[in-house]
Amino acid sequence: MFGAIPALLTYYWRMKMPETARYTALIAKDAKMAASDMSAVLHMPIVPEDDGVNELASQDQYGLFSSEFLRRHGLHLLSTAVCWFVLDVTFYSLNMFMKDIFTKVRLLDIDDDLLKRTIRITGVHTAIAAACTLPGYFFAVAFIDRIGRVKIQLLGFTMMTVFQLCLAIPYPKWLECNRNKYGFAVLYGFTFFFANFGPNTTTFILPAELFPARLRSTCHGISGAVGKIGAVVGVFAFHLLRNQFRTLLFVLVGCNLVGIMFTLLLPETMGKSLEEITGETEEGQTLDDEATTVNADDDV
């Protein structure tokens, strides 16, 4: 029941938040309210520009199933959905069945009693999260606006491929010696580090930036839904290949390679306005409200 408290607080605070200025201006067609909301958030006066808003809104009238959307963003939607799909195949199969995998390499002892085994499993999951998963997120936050979304996604898929090959190719060697289990765990952890410093972060970001305001949430939702299908496929794939873990690793390597190919079809969004990314304005012609306001103040 305590879980209801943060949910209620989130609901209350969300109701107090204004809608995004792009939604209010382009979808609700209320430029004055958008300017007012931006002024309150930025703590600076914003003057609505009805002509610019109307021009952008007129360019955002095509639907999801239109030829215009297919021409402009069809390949983008396919790429974001496929990348999310193959990521979740890998991420969920390796994450949810970590205990089974580590049992195979004798990092976890199947002869332990239930309580001791549960404590060991929890400890291994916690260690992987603290040493690899969380640092991967921190690196993503630190470098997402320095390296770029597409490059980080390419880096993540590439390094996941490398480490999974390091697990799969010499897999019989990992099982020969008891001491090898720690090296196996380190390489396994690096897979999660580069998943998070890679597609497990960027697959959430790119669909939120690539599509026009009226279709942005829809396309993000489609990409995420396809990703969850990948999660289901990953779970079933492990069940089918649970006694052939080496084969599963090679399958996951193939998924990463597919992710690399479709990532190469995505444009970089770093440092661009959302209108520039979606092609609603030409590069260099996007109005910067803050700069306009500052320049106006300077002239005064």
Secondary structure as GFF3:
##gff-version 3
##sequence-region A 1 300
A	DSSP	alpha_helix	4	16	.	.	.	ID=ss1
A	DSSP	alpha_helix	21	22	.	.	.	ID=ss2
A	DSSP	pi_helix	23	27	.	.	.	ID=ss3
A	DSSP	alpha_helix	31	42	.	.	.	ID=ss4
A	DSSP	alpha_helix	50	59	.	.	.	ID=ss5
A	DSSP	alpha_helix	67	96	.	.	.	ID=ss6
A	DSSP	alpha_helix	98	104	.	.	.	ID=ss7
A	DSSP	alpha_helix	114	128	.	.	.	ID=ss8
A	DSSP	pi_helix	129	133	.	.	.	ID=ss9
A	DSSP	alpha_helix	134	143	.	.	.	ID=ss10
A	DSSP	alpha_helix	149	168	.	.	.	ID=ss11
A	DSSP	alpha_helix	171	176	.	.	.	ID=ss12
A	DSSP	alpha_helix	180	196	.	.	.	ID=ss13
A	DSSP	alpha_helix	199	210	.	.	.	ID=ss14
A	DSSP	three_ten_helix	213	215	.	.	.	ID=ss15
A	DSSP	alpha_helix	216	240	.	.	.	ID=ss16
A	DSSP	alpha_helix	245	263	.	.	.	ID=ss17
A	DSSP	alpha_helix	274	278	.	.	.	ID=ss18
A	DSSP	alpha_helix	289	299	.	.	.	ID=ss19
###
